Amino acid sequence: MIMGKKLAIIPVEVVENKIYIFRGVKVMIDRDLAELYQVETRALIQAVKRNKNRFPSDFMFQLNATELENWRSQIVISNSSLKMGLRKKPYVFTEHGVTMLASVLKSKRAVDTSILIVRTFIKLREILQSHKDILKEIEEIKRDQKKHGGQITEIIKVINKFFEQPKEIKKEKIGFKTE
């Protein structure tokens, strides 16, 4: 892995904790990316705005008011946007948007950080896929267990019938009967 010395100290877990899901897509928020790239958030946004054609809606989008409130609740921030230092709704970048950021920021740090972030996205995708496979197997086991559970219950019922106390059978006398 080729990385600068300063970048190597950024643990993958730090990047993982800065990935959120909005509109069904894994994204990173502009201020978190600015921190990782070691640039000001406004400089990052300016670079993006100067290169709008490189950032279609599937690379980057701005959070709406509802998404912003949901994000605040995810990270347990109850302060208003003014107290948080947010004057505008943040932009979020998908994996492809993060890669494109490296080309518009044009620094070694930006390139190395983008590589780290993209690798983290890939790692999360692989983990998610393995979890899907595990969940599928668990569902198959549950289905089999349910089927076998029903069969075992029927077997136990039959066995229990053998152990039941026979009811007193009134024996009738053999022979000629008179009334």
Wavefront OBJ file of the C-alpha trace (Angstrom):
o trace
v 0.000 0.000 0.000
v 1.547 3.303 -1.066
v 0.688 6.069 1.368
v 2.318 9.128 2.842
v 3.578 8.879 6.397
v 0.882 11.185 7.781
v -1.882 9.308 5.953
v -0.776 5.957 7.323
v -1.844 7.046 10.811
v -5.493 7.383 9.747
v -7.059 4.121 10.882
v -9.560 2.523 8.523
v -12.053 2.525 11.399
v -11.988 6.344 11.412
v -13.018 6.370 7.760
v -15.638 3.649 8.344
v -17.232 5.734 11.106
v -17.585 8.673 8.721
v -19.621 6.724 6.170
v -23.388 7.205 6.342
v -26.301 5.979 4.261
v -28.538 8.533 2.568
v -31.014 7.780 -0.198
v -29.903 4.162 -0.034
v -26.303 5.035 -0.906
v -23.166 4.979 1.247
v -21.756 8.515 1.383
v -19.336 10.749 3.248
v -20.163 14.271 4.410
v -18.197 17.243 3.062
v -16.805 18.356 6.410
v -15.535 14.843 7.235
v -13.829 14.638 3.842
v -12.306 18.090 4.308
v -10.897 16.943 7.645
v -9.392 13.809 6.072
v -7.992 15.766 3.103
v -6.722 18.428 5.519
v -8.445 21.288 3.710
v -11.182 23.674 4.800
v -14.711 22.583 3.992
v -15.326 25.765 2.025
v -12.186 25.106 -0.087
v -13.414 21.601 -0.848
v -16.852 22.898 -1.888
v -15.280 25.679 -3.995
v -13.173 23.106 -5.866
v -16.309 21.044 -6.489
v -18.311 24.059 -7.696
v -15.498 25.011 -10.083
v -15.771 21.514 -11.547
v -19.543 20.909 -11.440
v -19.473 18.794 -14.605
v -17.316 16.208 -12.771
v -19.902 15.713 -10.013
v -23.228 14.406 -11.326
v -26.000 13.601 -8.847
v -24.819 9.992 -8.447
v -21.385 11.286 -7.294
v -22.591 14.047 -4.970
v -25.781 15.641 -3.664
v -26.838 18.098 -0.984
v -28.838 16.872 2.008
v -32.388 18.108 2.327
v -33.816 19.320 5.659
v -35.244 15.906 6.634
v -31.989 14.108 5.844
v -30.068 16.711 7.833
v -32.273 16.122 10.878
v -31.918 12.344 10.504
v -28.142 12.731 10.296
v -28.118 14.867 13.419
v -30.082 12.204 15.276
v -27.694 9.486 14.005
v -24.717 11.307 15.464
v -26.693 12.451 18.520
v -26.448 16.179 17.969
v -29.346 18.133 19.352
v -27.937 21.612 18.715
v -29.393 23.812 16.057
v -27.467 24.232 12.809
v -26.121 27.568 14.032
v -24.599 25.994 17.123
v -23.167 23.153 14.989
v -21.450 25.620 12.731
v -23.564 24.605 9.732
v -24.867 27.553 7.775
v -25.831 25.439 4.775
v -26.964 21.872 4.340
v -23.893 19.703 3.801
v -22.962 18.009 0.558
v -22.383 14.274 0.595
v -20.141 12.308 -1.744
v -20.520 8.732 -2.928
v -17.552 6.442 -3.496
v -17.225 7.807 -7.040
v -17.495 11.384 -5.813
v -14.687 10.774 -3.323
v -12.496 9.492 -6.153
v -13.334 12.537 -8.266
v -12.437 14.846 -5.354
v -8.819 13.693 -5.610
v -8.665 14.958 -9.177
v -10.056 18.404 -8.364
v -8.069 18.951 -5.156
v -4.834 17.987 -6.950
v -2.648 17.200 -3.966
v -0.775 14.045 -3.014
v -2.696 14.034 0.250
v -6.008 14.121 -1.641
v -4.985 11.238 -3.915
v -3.700 9.081 -1.045
v -6.757 9.828 1.095
v -9.107 9.001 -1.783
v -7.380 5.659 -2.246
v -7.805 4.909 1.460
v -11.468 5.927 1.409
v -12.261 3.921 -1.734
v -10.576 0.859 -0.203
v -12.742 1.347 2.878
v -15.893 1.515 0.726
v -14.806 -1.711 -1.004
v -14.128 -3.390 2.364
v -17.585 -2.411 3.624
v -19.175 -3.726 0.412
v -17.375 -7.063 0.870
v -18.437 -7.266 4.529
v -22.033 -6.506 3.549
v -21.931 -9.217 0.866
v -20.562 -11.795 3.320
v -23.308 -10.825 5.779
v -25.911 -11.362 3.057
v -24.508 -14.849 2.416
v -24.548 -15.636 6.148
v -28.111 -14.349 6.496
v -29.186 -16.509 3.555
v -27.652 -19.587 5.202
v -29.305 -18.765 8.531
v -32.692 -18.462 6.798
v -32.178 -21.883 5.181
v -31.286 -23.382 8.575
v -34.387 -21.801 10.145
v -36.564 -23.208 7.359
v -35.080 -26.704 7.825
v -35.366 -26.428 11.604
v -39.026 -25.487 11.336
v -39.714 -28.449 9.038
v -37.761 -30.854 11.250
v -39.332 -29.389 14.383
v -42.778 -30.286 13.071
v -41.637 -33.810 12.240
v -40.069 -34.267 15.688
v -43.277 -33.047 17.347
v -45.285 -35.705 15.471
v -42.803 -38.437 16.495
v -43.042 -37.353 20.155
v -46.864 -37.520 19.989
v -46.722 -41.095 18.699
v -44.178 -42.123 21.362
v -46.282 -40.520 24.104
v -49.289 -42.575 23.031
v -47.295 -45.710 23.889
v -46.643 -44.450 27.408
v -50.184 -43.337 28.165
v -51.981 -45.329 30.879
v -54.541 -47.525 29.254
v -58.076 -46.613 30.188
v -59.890 -49.191 32.241
v -61.577 -51.456 29.819
v -64.659 -53.073 31.196
v -64.300 -56.742 30.474
v -67.382 -58.511 29.476
v -67.955 -62.027 30.632
v -67.662 -64.735 28.086
v -70.505 -67.105 27.593
v -74.269 -67.104 27.507
v -75.858 -63.962 28.734
v -79.224 -63.655 30.304
v -80.938 -60.481 30.968
l 1 2 3 4 5 6 7 8 9 10 11 12 13 14 15 16 17 18 19 20 21 22 23 24 25 26 27 28 29 30 31 32 33 34 35 36 37 38 39 40 41 42 43 44 45 46 47 48 49 50 51 52 53 54 55 56 57 58 59 60 61 62 63 64 65 66 67 68 69 70 71 72 73 74 75 76 77 78 79 80 81 82 83 84 85 86 87 88 89 90 91 92 93 94 95 96 97 98 99 100 101 102 103 104 105 106 107 108 109 110 111 112 113 114 115 116 117 118 119 120 121 122 123 124 125 126 127 128 129 130 131 132 133 134 135 136 137 138 139 140 141 142 143 144 145 146 147 148 149 150 151 152 153 154 155 156 157 158 159 160 161 162 163 164 165 166 167 168 169 170 171 172 173 174 175 176 177 178 179
